[in-house]
Amino acid sequence: FFFFVVGFFFFFFFFLELKKISTRVKTLNLMMKTPMLLLAFYLLQLSIIEAKSAGGPVTCGSVVKIVHKETGNNLHSHAIAWGSGSGQQSVTTTGVNSDRGSLWIVKEATTASNVCEVGKPVECGTVLRLEHALTGKNLHSHLFRAAISGNQEVSGFGEGGVGDTGDNWKIICETPGASHWERNKPVSFVHADTGKYLSSSSTFKFTHQNCGGQCPILDQTEVSSSPRSDARSKWQTGQGVYFPPIKSGNKNDPSVDDDEL
């Protein structure tokens, strides 16, 4: 009974705090300075919220799954280093939907002069950064050779989201006439430093033959940067916590949908 009472008051006061947050979007920017608290908030929300089927822009600060259109797998990372190439944290795709290693935070580019305000819609052509929610590594690419495809390697790099220009990706919207990165709509990610496309394919799956008998990423597929823009380089958002879109400084804008928080 004692633990029930304590638990009740804990969630009651936590609920009150969330209501304050949802009515004052700007305060979320302060939370970006406390990654562990922010991550706990994200994961709690993700346990009860899925991406709505309705459209809408992807916004800064949102925590999303990035789905590879051709395979249906989620862009994924984990505290497992590549056994070749750079030796940095590996990035793959996985078909396991319940794995929270597939969550990515939408943030400003490493070269940006200002922090991207939470709730700001991401415009097509924006150069941004995807930070892995569980490890704090940024989605990264460089001139190392990928293990299976021979393309440019993709890895997780940096500490607590702090990395370098190899973490920057340009959003290319594949929907004609689109002005913003829209949920559930196809996009390509072009590596800003090298011009290569984030790519994956079921052809490049890790098996016992190419990864060994104790392979920690067995049945996952390689993610690499490819010189080609094709079906293998198309992605879209999936489940996630999407902050409602805001317009510059206008808290009362009718486009804000508090139901998403």
Backbone bond lengths (Angstrom), bond angles and torsions (degrees), N, CA, C in turn:
res aa  C-N    CA-C-N  psi(-1)  N-CA   C-N-CA  omega(-1)  CA-C   N-CA-C  phi
1 F - - - 1.464 - - 1.529 110.78 -
2 F 1.349 115.29 -41.60 1.463 119.88 179.15 1.527 111.23 -57.59
3 F 1.354 116.83 -47.21 1.456 120.27 -179.09 1.510 111.31 -66.43
4 F 1.332 117.05 -32.17 1.468 120.75 177.37 1.525 110.02 -63.50
5 V 1.336 116.25 -44.98 1.463 120.83 -179.53 1.525 110.78 -64.44
6 V 1.351 116.16 -46.31 1.458 119.89 178.82 1.526 110.90 -60.09
7 G 1.336 115.81 -44.41 1.460 119.92 179.26 1.512 112.00 -62.29
8 F 1.338 116.66 -39.79 1.472 121.02 -179.92 1.536 110.42 -60.63
9 F 1.340 116.40 -49.08 1.462 119.27 -178.45 1.523 111.90 -67.44
10 F 1.341 116.91 -34.67 1.466 119.94 177.53 1.518 111.05 -60.03
11 F 1.333 116.52 -51.24 1.461 119.75 -178.45 1.524 112.34 -70.57
12 F 1.359 116.72 -29.42 1.461 119.86 177.69 1.525 110.50 -63.92
13 F 1.336 116.44 -48.85 1.456 119.55 -179.60 1.523 111.78 -70.89
14 F 1.336 117.75 -32.53 1.460 120.72 175.83 1.523 110.51 -64.34
15 F 1.350 116.69 -39.09 1.456 121.35 177.73 1.522 110.75 -62.66
16 L 1.351 116.78 -41.43 1.465 120.15 178.46 1.525 110.98 -62.03
17 E 1.331 116.11 -38.77 1.457 119.46 178.77 1.522 111.61 -65.80
18 L 1.320 116.13 -39.96 1.470 119.29 179.25 1.524 110.93 -64.32
19 K 1.341 117.82 -35.28 1.464 120.48 178.33 1.521 110.12 -64.90
20 K 1.314 116.43 -39.69 1.461 119.44 177.44 1.517 110.60 -62.79
21 I 1.338 115.79 -41.24 1.460 120.65 -179.11 1.519 111.17 -63.97
22 S 1.341 116.39 -42.58 1.462 120.09 -176.20 1.512 112.36 -68.20
23 T 1.335 118.55 -23.84 1.461 121.20 -179.63 1.512 112.44 -93.43
24 R 1.329 116.36 -10.38 1.457 119.90 178.49 1.515 108.60 -132.94
25 V 1.325 115.34 84.07 1.462 121.03 -173.56 1.518 112.17 -59.66
26 K 1.331 117.68 -33.00 1.455 119.55 -176.07 1.516 112.51 -63.81
27 T 1.323 117.26 -27.85 1.458 118.97 -179.41 1.515 111.73 -65.19
28 L 1.334 117.33 -18.67 1.458 120.29 179.07 1.526 111.02 -66.53
29 N 1.350 116.17 -26.17 1.455 119.09 178.22 1.526 110.68 -62.95
30 L 1.333 117.32 -33.27 1.451 120.76 178.52 1.517 111.12 -66.62
31 M 1.339 116.00 -32.07 1.453 120.22 -178.81 1.515 111.60 -67.72
32 M 1.350 116.77 -23.48 1.452 119.69 179.68 1.531 110.70 -63.82
33 K 1.350 116.98 -18.44 1.451 120.64 179.36 1.519 111.68 -83.98
34 T 1.318 117.90 -7.19 1.463 121.65 179.39 1.518 108.86 -125.09
35 P 1.337 117.40 80.26 1.467 122.26 -171.56 1.515 114.78 -56.37
36 M 1.330 118.90 -40.13 1.449 119.56 -176.56 1.524 111.43 -67.02
37 L 1.350 117.06 -40.89 1.456 120.47 177.62 1.514 110.34 -65.37
38 L 1.337 115.85 -42.24 1.452 120.09 179.42 1.516 110.86 -62.70
39 L 1.332 117.52 -43.12 1.458 120.86 -179.65 1.523 110.66 -62.96
40 A 1.334 116.88 -42.12 1.461 120.03 178.40 1.521 110.61 -61.01
41 F 1.330 115.72 -40.65 1.464 120.67 177.88 1.523 110.87 -62.18
42 Y 1.334 115.96 -46.72 1.453 120.92 179.80 1.533 111.78 -59.51
43 L 1.341 115.81 -48.21 1.457 119.22 -174.99 1.521 111.67 -67.62
44 L 1.337 117.22 -36.19 1.455 120.00 176.03 1.522 109.97 -61.97
45 Q 1.330 115.81 -46.02 1.451 119.92 -179.72 1.530 110.99 -63.17
46 L 1.344 116.41 -41.92 1.458 120.00 -176.40 1.521 111.37 -63.51
47 S 1.324 117.63 -28.54 1.457 120.60 -178.81 1.521 112.16 -67.70
48 I 1.342 116.70 -17.32 1.466 118.77 -177.47 1.518 113.49 -124.52
49 I 1.357 117.41 -6.19 1.460 120.38 -175.65 1.516 109.93 -124.00
50 E 1.324 116.92 138.28 1.450 122.45 171.80 1.517 108.25 -118.47
51 A 1.311 115.19 159.31 1.453 118.94 176.55 1.523 109.79 -60.80
52 K 1.322 115.67 134.36 1.458 119.33 179.48 1.524 109.90 -72.25
53 S 1.314 116.16 150.31 1.460 120.30 179.67 1.522 110.73 -70.32
54 A 1.345 116.70 -25.14 1.452 120.22 178.92 1.521 109.48 -67.61
55 G 1.339 115.91 156.05 1.443 120.18 -179.04 1.515 112.47 -78.36
56 G 1.301 114.35 -168.46 1.449 121.59 -177.92 1.505 108.86 141.61
57 P 1.318 117.51 158.63 1.463 119.57 -177.66 1.518 113.25 -75.32
58 V 1.317 115.30 148.73 1.459 121.17 168.70 1.525 106.06 -76.82
59 T 1.327 117.14 135.41 1.456 121.27 -174.12 1.524 112.17 -119.97
60 C 1.311 115.55 155.79 1.463 121.17 177.86 1.526 110.13 -60.71
61 G 1.319 115.66 141.90 1.454 121.17 -179.29 1.509 113.95 88.74
62 S 1.336 117.81 -15.69 1.460 120.92 -179.94 1.527 109.75 -66.96
63 V 1.324 115.45 149.14 1.464 121.88 177.95 1.518 107.19 -113.53
64 V 1.318 117.09 115.92 1.456 120.40 -167.67 1.526 111.77 -133.51
65 K 1.318 114.52 160.19 1.455 121.17 165.86 1.528 107.25 -95.10
66 I 1.320 115.43 137.33 1.463 122.44 177.96 1.524 106.98 -105.54
67 V 1.319 116.17 116.11 1.466 121.94 -172.19 1.527 110.31 -102.69
68 H 1.330 115.92 129.16 1.463 121.01 175.53 1.518 108.51 -76.92
69 K 1.341 116.93 120.72 1.465 120.34 -171.58 1.530 112.96 -64.63
70 E 1.313 118.26 -39.45 1.455 120.50 -174.89 1.529 112.33 -68.75
71 T 1.330 117.27 -39.52 1.467 120.51 -176.14 1.522 113.61 -103.09
72 G 1.337 117.60 -20.03 1.464 120.58 -175.63 1.517 113.34 78.32
73 N 1.338 117.42 5.47 1.461 121.62 179.81 1.527 111.35 -82.88
74 N 1.336 115.75 159.16 1.453 121.82 179.02 1.527 111.36 -95.21
75 L 1.336 116.13 138.35 1.456 120.93 171.48 1.525 108.05 -61.68
76 H 1.328 116.81 131.81 1.462 120.46 -164.52 1.528 111.22 -143.09
77 S 1.322 115.37 149.66 1.462 119.43 170.03 1.523 108.88 -148.50
78 H 1.319 115.83 173.70 1.458 122.29 -169.77 1.525 107.56 -170.97
79 A 1.296 117.69 166.55 1.471 121.35 -178.69 1.521 110.96 -81.34
80 I 1.330 115.33 55.41 1.466 122.63 178.09 1.526 107.05 -127.67
81 A 1.312 116.85 123.06 1.462 121.14 -176.49 1.526 111.23 -83.45
82 W 1.328 115.88 150.86 1.457 119.97 170.63 1.525 109.10 -61.44
83 G 1.318 116.48 137.70 1.462 120.66 179.22 1.508 113.02 -82.40
84 S 1.338 116.44 -4.27 1.461 121.16 177.90 1.528 107.02 -142.09
85 G 1.314 116.53 -173.83 1.464 119.73 177.75 1.515 112.37 62.43
86 S 1.320 116.60 -127.98 1.466 121.50 -174.81 1.517 113.82 -75.00
87 G 1.335 117.86 -23.42 1.448 121.12 -174.02 1.520 112.87 74.13
88 Q 1.319 117.43 8.54 1.464 121.53 177.55 1.532 110.24 -78.72
89 Q 1.331 116.75 176.96 1.464 121.67 -177.84 1.528 110.37 -61.17
90 S 1.313 116.12 132.57 1.462 120.31 -176.59 1.523 111.95 -76.31
91 V 1.329 114.70 149.68 1.466 123.34 174.93 1.516 107.72 -126.96
92 T 1.322 116.29 129.12 1.466 122.08 -177.06 1.529 108.45 -137.78
93 T 1.326 116.42 -171.23 1.461 120.80 164.09 1.522 107.74 -121.25
94 T 1.321 115.28 150.60 1.460 121.19 179.00 1.516 110.32 -136.01
95 G 1.322 115.39 149.03 1.459 120.90 177.07 1.515 112.91 -92.11
96 V 1.332 117.61 2.46 1.469 121.80 179.97 1.526 108.27 -84.19
97 N 1.325 117.55 106.80 1.461 121.16 -173.82 1.522 114.09 -73.53
98 S 1.328 117.44 -21.47 1.461 120.45 -176.36 1.524 113.24 -85.90
99 D 1.316 118.15 -2.31 1.466 121.91 -175.81 1.527 110.12 -80.21
100 R 1.334 116.50 117.06 1.459 120.20 -178.44 1.522 112.88 -77.09
101 G 1.323 116.81 0.47 1.454 120.85 170.96 1.514 112.03 -73.71
102 S 1.337 116.66 2.94 1.463 121.43 179.85 1.526 112.18 -106.08
103 L 1.328 117.43 19.17 1.467 121.84 179.89 1.523 110.69 -99.69
104 W 1.330 115.75 134.31 1.465 121.54 -178.40 1.526 109.35 -131.79
105 I 1.337 116.04 137.67 1.462 122.31 179.22 1.525 108.80 -96.15
106 V 1.346 115.82 128.39 1.464 121.46 179.39 1.528 108.56 -81.48
107 K 1.338 116.36 118.41 1.462 121.28 -177.41 1.526 111.33 -134.73
108 E 1.343 114.57 171.24 1.457 120.67 177.46 1.523 110.58 -70.31
109 A 1.328 116.21 160.31 1.461 121.53 178.57 1.527 110.54 -64.86
110 T 1.325 116.23 158.42 1.469 120.27 178.95 1.523 111.15 -64.52
111 T 1.338 116.37 -23.65 1.464 120.86 -178.36 1.522 112.57 -92.86
112 A 1.335 118.58 -0.34 1.457 121.85 -177.65 1.525 111.02 -67.68
113 S 1.330 116.15 142.20 1.461 120.25 -179.67 1.519 111.88 -81.45
114 N 1.338 116.77 -21.70 1.462 121.24 -179.18 1.524 110.56 -130.62
115 V 1.323 115.77 152.62 1.462 121.29 174.08 1.516 108.71 -69.47
116 C 1.331 116.86 136.58 1.463 120.86 176.93 1.526 108.41 -71.86
117 E 1.318 117.15 118.91 1.462 121.90 -175.28 1.521 110.95 -62.23
118 V 1.313 116.12 133.82 1.460 121.33 179.09 1.532 109.09 -57.13
119 G 1.325 116.18 128.12 1.451 121.64 -179.31 1.518 113.88 95.66
120 K 1.329 118.12 -5.80 1.461 120.27 178.65 1.526 109.99 -74.82
121 P 1.340 118.97 123.32 1.466 120.94 178.35 1.526 111.31 -62.06
122 V 1.327 115.90 140.53 1.469 121.49 -179.02 1.521 108.93 -87.50
123 E 1.315 116.73 119.11 1.454 121.52 -179.67 1.531 110.83 -78.90
124 C 1.320 115.35 149.33 1.466 120.12 173.35 1.526 108.45 -58.80
125 G 1.312 116.66 138.43 1.449 121.25 -178.81 1.515 114.44 89.94
126 T 1.333 116.60 -4.47 1.463 120.44 179.20 1.528 110.78 -68.53
127 V 1.310 116.59 139.80 1.458 121.55 171.43 1.523 107.14 -94.26
128 L 1.325 116.42 123.33 1.456 120.73 -174.61 1.520 110.90 -138.47
129 R 1.321 114.52 -174.00 1.457 122.37 -179.18 1.524 108.14 -134.41
130 L 1.327 117.09 142.32 1.459 122.85 174.41 1.522 108.22 -112.72
131 E 1.335 115.42 114.40 1.467 120.19 -179.36 1.525 110.09 -99.21
132 H 1.327 116.13 128.35 1.458 120.70 179.74 1.522 109.15 -68.57
133 A 1.343 116.53 122.01 1.461 120.88 -170.15 1.524 113.18 -63.26
134 L 1.338 117.77 -37.72 1.460 119.96 -174.38 1.522 114.30 -81.72
135 T 1.321 117.59 -30.42 1.473 119.84 -174.32 1.524 113.81 -113.57
136 G 1.326 118.57 -12.42 1.459 120.71 -178.77 1.511 114.63 75.07
137 K 1.338 117.14 9.24 1.464 120.99 177.39 1.527 109.95 -86.55
138 N 1.319 116.35 147.00 1.458 121.12 177.11 1.525 111.11 -91.79
139 L 1.346 115.73 145.09 1.463 120.15 171.54 1.523 107.32 -62.17
140 H 1.331 116.51 125.89 1.468 121.32 -165.48 1.529 109.93 -139.96
141 S 1.309 116.01 152.22 1.461 119.71 170.79 1.521 109.08 -144.87
142 H 1.326 115.29 162.21 1.462 122.27 -174.51 1.525 107.77 -166.32
143 L 1.298 117.39 -172.27 1.466 121.15 -171.13 1.524 114.93 -86.40
144 F 1.333 118.16 3.96 1.463 119.31 173.81 1.532 109.82 -65.78
145 R 1.306 116.53 153.66 1.468 122.52 -177.60 1.531 110.45 -87.15
146 A 1.339 117.02 132.70 1.460 121.77 177.17 1.526 110.68 -68.21
147 A 1.327 116.75 148.03 1.467 122.52 -169.61 1.526 114.06 -63.07
148 I 1.344 118.40 -42.18 1.471 120.30 -173.86 1.524 112.21 -104.73
149 S 1.323 117.14 -52.16 1.468 120.98 -173.57 1.518 113.22 -75.46
150 G 1.325 117.00 -25.02 1.460 120.02 -174.87 1.519 112.71 81.87
151 N 1.345 116.60 0.27 1.457 120.34 175.69 1.528 109.81 -72.08
152 Q 1.303 115.93 -169.77 1.461 121.99 177.10 1.535 109.43 -75.87
153 E 1.317 116.86 132.66 1.464 120.92 -176.81 1.536 112.27 -66.83
154 V 1.336 115.80 145.11 1.461 123.45 171.19 1.520 107.26 -116.50
155 S 1.322 116.50 137.05 1.462 120.96 -176.45 1.520 110.40 -144.74
156 G 1.341 115.57 177.07 1.451 122.14 169.33 1.510 107.76 -102.72
157 F 1.342 116.51 130.25 1.463 119.61 -171.88 1.526 110.07 -139.98
158 G 1.333 115.95 152.41 1.457 121.84 175.90 1.519 111.87 101.04
159 E 1.313 114.71 175.58 1.459 121.49 178.39 1.516 108.96 -130.26
160 G 1.327 116.66 121.84 1.458 120.50 179.63 1.511 113.05 59.73
161 G 1.327 116.16 31.42 1.460 120.63 179.68 1.515 114.39 88.00
162 V 1.329 117.76 -6.95 1.469 121.28 -179.53 1.522 108.82 -92.05
163 G 1.328 116.50 116.28 1.456 120.62 -177.84 1.508 111.89 -138.73
164 D 1.358 116.65 -130.08 1.458 120.42 178.81 1.524 109.64 -144.78
165 T 1.324 117.29 -169.69 1.469 121.09 -174.69 1.523 112.82 -67.12
166 G 1.335 117.07 -15.89 1.464 119.80 176.46 1.522 112.41 -69.63
167 D 1.343 117.03 -5.27 1.463 122.06 178.94 1.530 112.52 -92.98
168 N 1.323 117.60 -1.87 1.465 120.89 -173.28 1.529 112.03 -92.60
169 W 1.330 114.86 134.38 1.464 122.10 -179.38 1.526 109.87 -132.36
170 K 1.319 115.58 138.83 1.468 121.47 178.02 1.521 109.73 -95.69
171 I 1.323 116.38 130.51 1.464 121.76 179.09 1.524 110.13 -83.48
172 I 1.323 116.00 120.49 1.468 122.04 175.21 1.526 107.60 -109.68
173 C 1.323 117.02 112.35 1.471 120.89 179.63 1.521 109.24 -79.20
174 E 1.320 116.23 129.13 1.468 121.59 -176.39 1.525 112.53 -96.00
175 T 1.337 117.36 -0.91 1.456 121.08 177.32 1.524 108.90 -91.23
176 P 1.351 118.92 121.15 1.473 120.95 -178.68 1.530 111.88 -55.04
177 G 1.311 116.40 133.32 1.452 121.60 176.45 1.514 115.46 82.40
178 A 1.329 117.96 -3.04 1.467 120.50 -177.90 1.528 110.11 -69.89
179 S 1.329 115.74 139.53 1.460 120.80 177.56 1.527 111.78 -106.70
180 H 1.370 115.96 -20.09 1.458 121.18 -178.96 1.529 110.09 -131.95
181 W 1.309 115.23 158.05 1.458 121.86 172.49 1.523 107.29 -66.94
182 E 1.329 116.79 112.72 1.457 122.23 -176.38 1.529 110.87 -100.55
183 R 1.321 115.65 143.09 1.464 120.79 176.24 1.533 110.50 -59.20
184 N 1.309 114.82 141.97 1.467 122.53 174.59 1.526 113.76 62.94
185 K 1.329 117.63 13.66 1.465 121.70 178.23 1.525 109.01 -111.82
186 P 1.342 117.27 146.40 1.467 119.85 -174.51 1.525 113.79 -68.42
187 V 1.329 114.75 138.55 1.464 121.87 174.31 1.520 108.67 -139.61
188 S 1.312 115.46 164.11 1.459 121.81 170.40 1.522 107.80 -119.39
189 F 1.317 115.62 149.81 1.461 121.88 175.52 1.525 107.98 -111.20
190 V 1.319 116.41 116.33 1.467 120.99 -179.40 1.525 108.49 -104.24
191 H 1.330 115.95 124.65 1.456 120.66 -179.52 1.528 109.65 -66.16
192 A 1.336 115.95 121.59 1.461 120.41 -171.91 1.534 112.77 -63.93
193 D 1.323 117.57 -35.84 1.468 120.24 -176.87 1.521 113.02 -74.87
194 T 1.325 117.40 -35.42 1.468 120.08 -171.01 1.530 114.62 -118.61
195 G 1.340 118.01 -11.28 1.461 120.57 179.34 1.517 114.04 75.87
196 K 1.333 118.73 11.46 1.461 121.99 179.79 1.537 110.74 -89.37
197 Y 1.344 116.28 156.33 1.461 122.99 -175.87 1.533 111.70 -98.25
198 L 1.330 116.07 133.49 1.457 120.67 173.84 1.521 108.41 -61.93
199 S 1.336 116.94 125.80 1.461 120.56 -168.34 1.520 111.29 -143.59
200 S 1.328 115.07 154.36 1.461 120.91 173.09 1.522 108.38 -154.77
201 S 1.328 115.99 165.43 1.452 121.06 179.06 1.524 109.60 -163.39
202 S 1.325 116.44 145.63 1.465 120.43 176.54 1.525 111.22 -64.98
203 T 1.329 117.15 -16.50 1.467 121.59 176.14 1.524 110.66 -62.58
204 F 1.325 116.13 -30.60 1.463 120.92 -175.39 1.527 110.36 -106.38
205 K 1.325 115.34 60.06 1.459 121.95 179.08 1.522 110.03 -93.40
206 F 1.331 115.73 143.10 1.461 120.11 177.93 1.529 110.03 -80.90
207 T 1.322 114.68 126.24 1.464 122.15 -176.69 1.534 109.23 -128.44
208 H 1.327 115.86 174.90 1.464 119.40 175.40 1.527 110.82 -62.25
209 Q 1.326 116.11 -30.93 1.461 120.15 -177.41 1.525 112.26 -69.77
210 N 1.351 117.36 -40.47 1.462 118.64 -176.13 1.526 113.94 -103.06
211 C 1.359 116.10 -4.61 1.462 119.19 -175.26 1.531 113.00 -127.99
212 G 1.340 116.70 -12.98 1.465 119.72 178.25 1.509 113.70 100.19
213 G 1.331 115.46 166.16 1.461 121.50 -174.56 1.508 114.08 -68.45
214 Q 1.336 118.77 -27.89 1.464 122.97 179.76 1.526 111.07 -108.77
215 C 1.297 116.75 34.76 1.470 122.25 -175.77 1.534 111.45 -59.20
216 P 1.340 119.20 120.21 1.470 121.00 -178.85 1.524 113.95 -78.45
217 I 1.339 116.38 -10.05 1.463 120.13 179.51 1.533 110.33 -120.59
218 L 1.317 115.99 31.68 1.464 121.57 -178.79 1.526 111.00 -56.39
219 D 1.340 116.62 134.68 1.467 125.47 177.58 1.521 113.50 73.78
220 Q 1.315 118.29 -1.98 1.460 119.60 170.38 1.523 108.44 -83.07
221 T 1.323 117.21 162.66 1.462 119.91 -178.72 1.519 110.73 -111.73
222 E 1.299 114.82 148.12 1.459 121.44 -179.59 1.531 110.67 -67.56
223 V 1.320 115.84 142.34 1.464 122.76 169.70 1.524 106.70 -112.61
224 S 1.319 116.24 133.36 1.461 120.43 -178.76 1.518 109.04 -143.54
225 S 1.325 115.94 176.27 1.465 121.57 173.45 1.520 108.03 -107.19
226 S 1.330 115.12 120.41 1.466 121.74 -173.52 1.530 110.39 -109.79
227 P 1.320 117.50 149.45 1.472 119.84 176.62 1.528 112.82 -74.13
228 R 1.352 116.62 -9.07 1.471 120.27 -173.96 1.527 112.23 -105.24
229 S 1.335 114.27 139.63 1.461 121.53 170.13 1.518 107.16 -98.01
230 D 1.334 116.61 105.95 1.460 121.21 -177.78 1.526 109.17 -149.43
231 A 1.336 116.63 -165.69 1.470 120.51 -177.50 1.524 112.01 -60.58
232 R 1.316 116.74 -26.65 1.468 120.48 -178.41 1.527 112.75 -74.41
233 S 1.326 116.83 -13.61 1.469 120.30 -175.83 1.528 112.69 -108.51
234 K 1.333 117.08 19.37 1.464 120.70 -179.32 1.534 110.17 -104.62
235 W 1.331 115.17 134.85 1.448 122.95 -176.70 1.524 110.03 -135.99
236 Q 1.320 116.83 162.65 1.460 121.18 172.89 1.527 108.74 -151.95
237 T 1.312 116.11 162.18 1.458 119.19 178.90 1.523 110.41 -78.45
238 G 1.334 115.38 154.84 1.463 121.90 176.60 1.518 109.60 -126.14
239 Q 1.337 117.22 -132.38 1.452 121.30 178.32 1.519 110.65 -62.02
240 G 1.314 115.44 154.63 1.451 118.08 177.35 1.507 113.12 168.75
241 V 1.305 115.18 179.63 1.461 123.06 172.90 1.522 106.48 -106.98
242 Y 1.318 116.53 111.25 1.455 122.11 -175.57 1.530 109.56 -106.53
243 F 1.320 116.65 115.93 1.453 118.82 175.72 1.526 109.29 -71.83
244 P 1.327 116.81 138.65 1.468 120.10 -177.66 1.520 110.97 -63.35
245 P 1.325 117.09 144.19 1.472 119.96 -178.52 1.515 111.80 -67.82
246 I 1.310 115.46 141.78 1.455 121.01 176.30 1.517 108.63 -122.64
247 K 1.322 114.93 157.97 1.456 120.96 170.82 1.512 107.19 -108.02
248 S 1.297 116.68 151.99 1.459 122.53 -169.40 1.523 113.21 -45.04
249 G 1.339 115.07 107.27 1.443 121.41 173.12 1.502 116.21 69.48
250 N 1.347 118.89 6.48 1.459 120.68 -175.70 1.513 109.85 -105.06
251 K 1.317 116.83 94.70 1.456 121.12 -177.58 1.520 112.19 -69.12
252 N 1.339 115.97 -24.10 1.462 119.82 -175.05 1.518 113.05 -95.39
253 D 1.319 116.51 12.48 1.458 119.33 -178.31 1.515 110.42 -61.79
254 P 1.350 118.85 133.31 1.471 121.08 -177.48 1.508 114.49 -66.61
255 S 1.355 118.42 -13.10 1.468 119.78 179.98 1.513 112.10 -76.18
256 V 1.348 117.45 -11.76 1.451 120.40 178.94 1.506 110.25 -75.36
257 D 1.328 115.94 125.30 1.472 122.36 -179.20 1.505 108.82 -113.89
258 D 1.353 117.07 96.43 1.452 121.05 -176.86 1.502 113.31 -65.50
259 D 1.341 118.67 -15.17 1.459 120.60 -179.57 1.514 112.24 -66.86
260 E 1.352 117.88 -16.02 1.451 120.29 -176.54 1.518 111.27 -83.87
261 L 1.319 118.35 -12.10 1.453 120.35 -179.92 1.515 111.43 -95.84
